[in-house]
Amino acid sequence: MILLNSKYDFLIVGAGLYGAVFAHEAKKAGKSCLIIDKRGHIAGNIYTEKMEGIQVHKYGAHIFHTNNKAVWEFVNQFAEFNRYTNSPVANFHGEIYNLPFNMNTFNKMWGVVTPEEAKRKIDEQRRANYVEQPQNLEEQAINLVGLDIYEKLIRGYTEKQWGRPCHELPAFIIRRLPVRFTYDNNYFNALYQGIPIGGYTAMVERMIEGIEVVLNTDYLAAKDKWDSIADKVVYTGPIDAYFDYQFGVLEYRSLQFETEIVDMSNFQGNAVVNYTDRETPYTRIIEHKHFEFGTQPKTVISREYSVEWKRGDEPYYPVNDKKNSALYQEYKALANAESNVIFGGRLAEYKYYDMDNVVEFALQKAKEVLGRG
């Protein structure tokens, strides 16, 4: 392994979105950067690769959406975005419902046509099952949307997602549920939305153009060596791993994917179909070509399974319950004392971030550290 410099201004641990944005801004400010990643590819969990001429989202569906114009303009420097609008559907034992919950959903569920009819139906169901102080997710969800929507569109999906019954899950997981009294299937209330033409990997490649990247390299396995070649470290890996799990292991939910090429042009007619019954083992099927309005003769689908996480698995969703939140605060106190290390991104901050948040916070941190703008 030959490095161009013997000393860098920044060592960036992780070639995902946070690291790439920070590296781009640092290079623009005239700083030398080295990016290392333990995986064999850049772009982290937004990594895409081509199969049958289709950009496949290897770590699950990623749709870029934001109301932040500065963030939108930033990412559009590196890619042209298509006009994809996220409009998933739910499949409950073969019944198809639009998501998020809207007038199309309510019409299919109850035959109601007007917003007033839908509101009356939801209020009637909420009152019939209302619990003054909900003690679990089931009671909280029924309080918000009533029994029918809970049973068909929330219960099974949520139990598969978290691996335990809804009545054993804390109420705070569902603080609110999106309910729209319009015939609008657009999942995100975002001014800007789309997917980069050519895939996310190409977007990140352009973002870090001219910056040294070393892959298949575990920073923590030789931490002292890597620290010695940089003035500052930007660390985007798991915060508990950085401190050798000295207070214990932070918990996550993980995902597994079964991806296959199907010899037909159109498998399910939509990019994302959620399976909301408990009996179907996977949570959803992603048909990747529909993210880009593909016309290829074959298609690629991924069945997504939510699974218990253990050390060594890919961490996806932090379990932000009281126990894990308290544990994170202990690690955060240690992180705050590391004067030469910047902890950023979903793993280092133990928080699930949408992509636009990752970009926004990386830009903010870069501006703060580099003193630009």
C-alpha positions in Angstrom: 0.0 0.0 0.0 1.6 3.3 -1.1 0.2 6.5 0.3 0.9 9.8 -1.5 1.5 11.7 1.7 3.3 10.7 4.9 1.0 13.1 6.8 -2.6 14.2 6.1 -4.7 17.0 7.5 -7.7 14.6 7.8 -8.0 10.8 8.0 -11.7 10.0 7.2 -12.8 6.7 8.5 -15.7 5.6 6.4 -16.4 6.3 2.7 -20.1 6.7 3.2 -22.1 9.9 2.7 -20.9 11.8 5.8 -17.3 11.0 5.1 -17.5 11.9 1.4 -19.2 15.2 2.0 -16.7 16.2 4.7 -13.8 15.1 2.5 -15.1 17.1 -0.4 -15.3 20.3 1.6 -11.9 19.7 3.2 -10.2 19.2 -0.2 -12.0 22.3 -1.5 -10.5 24.2 1.5 -7.0 23.0 0.4 -6.7 20.3 3.0 -5.1 16.9 2.4 -7.4 13.9 3.0 -7.2 10.1 3.2 -10.4 8.0 3.2 -10.3 4.5 4.5 -13.1 2.0 4.7 -13.4 -1.6 5.9 -15.7 -2.5 3.1 -14.5 -3.2 -0.5 -16.5 -0.3 -1.9 -17.2 3.4 -1.4 -20.7 5.0 -0.7 -21.5 3.1 2.5 -25.1 2.0 2.7 -26.2 4.0 -0.4 -23.9 1.9 -2.6 -25.5 0.9 -5.9 -24.2 -1.5 -8.5 -25.4 -2.4 -12.0 -27.2 -5.7 -12.6 -28.9 -6.4 -16.0 -28.5 -2.7 -16.8 -30.4 -1.7 -13.6 -28.9 0.2 -10.6 -29.5 -2.0 -7.6 -29.6 -0.5 -4.1 -27.5 -3.2 -2.4 -28.4 -2.1 1.2 -32.1 -1.2 0.7 -34.1 1.5 -1.0 -32.7 5.0 -0.8 -34.7 7.9 -2.1 -33.2 11.4 -1.6 -35.7 13.9 -0.3 -35.3 17.3 1.3 -36.8 20.7 1.9 -33.3 22.1 2.3 -32.5 24.0 -0.9 -28.8 24.3 0.0 -28.5 20.5 0.5 -30.3 19.9 -2.8 -28.0 22.2 -4.7 -25.0 20.6 -3.0 -25.8 17.0 -4.2 -26.9 18.2 -7.6 -23.3 19.3 -8.2 -22.4 15.6 -8.5 -25.4 14.0 -10.2 -28.5 14.8 -12.2 -31.5 13.6 -10.2 -34.5 12.0 -11.9 -38.1 12.8 -10.9 -38.8 9.6 -8.9 -41.5 10.1 -6.3 -41.7 7.6 -3.4 -45.2 6.1 -3.5 -45.0 2.7 -1.8 -48.0 0.4 -1.5 -48.9 -2.1 1.2 -49.9 -5.7 0.5 -52.1 -7.3 3.3 -53.0 -10.8 2.3 -53.4 -9.6 -1.3 -55.3 -6.5 -0.5 -53.4 -3.4 -1.8 -53.4 -0.1 0.1 -51.6 3.2 -0.7 -49.1 4.6 1.7 -48.8 6.9 3.6 -52.4 6.6 5.0 -54.5 8.8 2.7 -57.9 9.1 1.1 -57.0 6.2 -1.4 -56.2 4.0 1.7 -59.4 5.0 3.5 -61.6 4.5 0.4 -60.2 1.0 0.0 -60.4 0.2 3.7 -64.0 1.5 4.4 -65.5 2.7 1.1 -65.5 6.4 2.3 -65.2 9.1 -0.3 -64.8 12.4 1.4 -62.3 13.6 4.0 -65.2 14.2 6.5 -66.3 10.6 6.2 -62.8 9.4 6.7 -62.3 11.6 9.8 -65.5 10.3 11.3 -64.5 6.7 10.7 -61.1 7.1 12.3 -62.5 9.1 15.3 -65.1 6.5 15.8 -62.5 3.7 15.9 -60.1 5.7 18.1 -62.9 6.5 20.7 -64.0 2.8 20.8 -60.5 1.6 21.8 -59.0 4.7 23.4 -56.5 4.3 26.3 -55.8 7.4 28.4 -52.1 6.6 29.0 -50.8 4.1 26.4 -48.3 1.7 27.8 -47.1 0.1 24.6 -46.9 0.6 20.8 -50.2 -1.2 20.2 -52.2 1.1 22.5 -50.5 4.1 21.1 -51.1 3.2 17.4 -54.8 2.4 18.0 -55.1 5.8 19.8 -53.7 7.5 16.7 -55.5 5.7 13.8 -58.0 3.2 15.1 -58.2 -0.6 15.0 -58.6 -1.3 11.3 -55.5 0.5 10.1 -53.5 -0.8 13.0 -54.5 -4.4 12.3 -54.0 -4.4 8.5 -51.2 -1.9 8.0 -49.2 -1.4 11.2 -49.2 -4.5 13.4 -47.6 -7.2 11.2 -45.1 -4.9 9.6 -44.0 -3.5 12.9 -43.7 -6.9 14.6 -41.5 -8.1 11.8 -39.4 -5.0 11.8 -38.7 -5.1 15.6 -38.9 -8.9 16.1 -41.3 -8.7 19.0 -45.1 -8.2 19.5 -46.4 -4.7 19.4 -47.7 -4.9 23.0 -44.1 -5.5 24.1 -42.8 -2.5 22.3 -42.6 0.9 24.0 -45.2 3.5 23.0 -42.7 6.2 22.2 -41.6 4.3 19.0 -44.8 5.7 17.4 -45.2 9.3 18.5 -47.3 10.1 15.5 -48.5 8.5 12.3 -48.9 10.4 9.0 -52.6 10.6 8.1 -53.5 12.6 5.0 -57.1 13.5 4.1 -56.1 14.0 0.4 -55.7 11.6 -2.5 -52.0 12.1 -2.5 -49.7 9.0 -2.6 -46.4 10.9 -2.3 -44.8 9.5 0.8 -42.6 12.4 1.5 -43.7 16.0 2.1 -40.5 17.2 0.5 -40.0 20.0 -2.0 -37.1 18.2 -3.6 -37.1 14.5 -4.3 -35.4 12.0 -6.7 -32.6 9.5 -7.3 -29.3 10.2 -9.0 -29.2 9.1 -12.6 -26.4 6.6 -12.8 -26.7 5.6 -9.1 -25.4 6.8 -5.8 -22.0 5.2 -6.2 -21.2 7.4 -9.2 -22.4 10.4 -7.2 -20.1 9.7 -4.3 -17.2 8.9 -6.8 -17.6 12.4 -8.2 -17.8 13.9 -4.7 -14.4 12.4 -3.6 -12.7 12.8 -6.9 -9.0 13.5 -6.4 -9.0 12.2 -2.8 -7.0 9.1 -1.8 -9.2 6.1 -0.8 -8.0 2.9 0.7 -10.6 0.1 0.9 -10.8 -3.3 2.7 -9.0 -1.6 5.7 -10.2 -1.8 9.3 -9.2 1.4 11.1 -9.7 0.0 14.6 -7.4 -3.0 13.9 -4.4 -0.6 13.5 -5.8 2.6 15.1 -2.4 4.0 16.4 -0.8 3.6 13.0 -3.6 5.4 11.2 -3.9 8.1 13.8 -0.2 8.9 13.4 -0.5 9.9 9.8 -3.2 12.6 10.3 -3.7 15.7 12.3 -7.4 15.0 12.8 -9.7 12.0 12.4 -13.3 12.1 11.1 -14.8 8.8 12.5 -18.1 7.6 11.1 -18.1 4.0 12.5 -19.9 2.7 15.5 -19.1 4.8 18.6 -19.1 1.9 21.0 -16.5 0.0 18.8 -14.2 3.0 18.8 -14.1 2.8 22.6 -13.7 -1.0 22.5 -17.2 -1.5 24.0 -16.0 -0.6 27.4 -19.5 0.3 28.7 -21.3 -2.4 26.7 -22.7 -2.9 23.2 -25.2 -0.6 21.6 -28.1 -2.5 20.0 -29.4 -2.3 16.5 -31.8 -4.0 14.2 -30.3 -5.4 11.0 -31.5 -6.3 7.6 -30.9 -9.2 5.2 -31.6 -9.2 1.5 -32.4 -11.9 -1.0 -31.7 -10.4 -4.4 -32.6 -12.2 -7.7 -32.8 -11.5 -11.4 -36.3 -12.3 -12.7 -36.9 -13.2 -16.3 -39.8 -10.7 -16.9 -40.0 -7.0 -17.5 -42.2 -6.1 -14.5 -42.5 -8.1 -11.3 -44.8 -6.0 -9.1 -45.5 -2.8 -10.8 -44.0 -0.6 -8.1 -40.5 0.1 -6.7 -41.5 -0.7 -3.1 -44.3 -3.1 -1.8 -44.6 -3.5 2.0 -46.0 -6.8 3.2 -47.9 -5.8 6.3 -49.3 -9.3 7.3 -47.4 -11.2 10.0 -47.3 -14.4 7.9 -45.1 -13.2 5.1 -41.6 -13.5 6.4 -40.1 -10.4 4.6 -41.1 -6.8 5.3 -41.0 -5.7 1.7 -39.9 -6.3 -1.9 -37.9 -3.7 -3.8 -38.0 -3.8 -7.6 -35.0 -1.6 -8.5 -35.8 -0.8 -12.1 -38.8 1.3 -11.1 -36.6 3.8 -9.3 -35.4 4.8 -12.7 -38.4 4.1 -14.9 -36.5 1.2 -16.5 -37.6 -0.6 -19.6 -35.0 -3.5 -19.5 -36.3 -6.9 -20.5 -35.5 -8.4 -17.1 -35.9 -7.1 -13.6 -34.1 -7.3 -10.3 -35.9 -7.7 -7.0 -34.8 -7.8 -3.4 -36.7 -9.3 -0.6 -35.9 -7.5 2.7 -35.9 -9.2 6.1 -35.6 -7.5 9.4 -33.4 -9.5 11.7 -31.9 -9.4 15.2 -28.5 -7.8 15.2 -25.3 -9.2 16.7 -21.7 -7.9 16.6 -20.3 -8.5 13.2 -23.6 -7.9 11.4 -24.3 -4.7 9.5 -26.0 -2.2 11.9 -29.0 -0.4 10.4 -31.5 0.9 12.9 -30.4 2.0 16.4 -32.7 0.8 19.2 -33.2 4.2 20.8 -34.9 2.9 23.9 -34.0 4.2 27.4 -31.3 1.6 28.1 -29.4 2.2 24.8 -29.9 6.0 24.9 -28.3 6.1 28.4 -25.5 3.9 27.1 -24.9 6.2 24.2 -24.6 9.2 26.5 -21.8 7.5 28.3 -19.9 7.0 25.0 -20.7 10.5 23.9 -19.1 11.9 27.0 -15.9 10.0 26.0 -16.2 11.2 22.4 -16.5 14.8 23.5 -13.1 14.4 25.3 -11.4 13.3 22.1 -10.0 16.6 20.9 -8.6 15.4 17.6 -11.5 13.2 16.5 -14.8 14.3 14.9 -17.6 11.8 15.4 -20.3 12.0 12.7 -23.0 10.1 10.9 -25.6 7.5 12.0 -23.2 5.0 13.6 -21.0 7.5 15.4 -24.0 9.5 16.7 -26.2 6.4 17.2 -29.1 8.0 15.4 -31.0 7.1 12.3 -30.5 9.9 9.8 -32.2 10.5 6.4 -29.6 11.3 3.7 -30.3 15.0 3.6 -29.6 15.2 7.3 -26.3 13.5 6.8 -25.3 15.9 4.1 -26.5 18.9 6.1 -24.7 17.9 9.3 -21.5 17.0 7.4 -21.5 20.4 5.7 -22.1 22.2 9.1 -19.3 20.3 10.8 -16.9 21.0 7.8 -17.8 24.7 8.0 -17.2 24.7 11.8 -13.9 22.9 11.6 -12.5 24.5 8.4 -13.7 28.0 9.3 -15.2 28.6 5.8 -18.3 30.4 4.7 
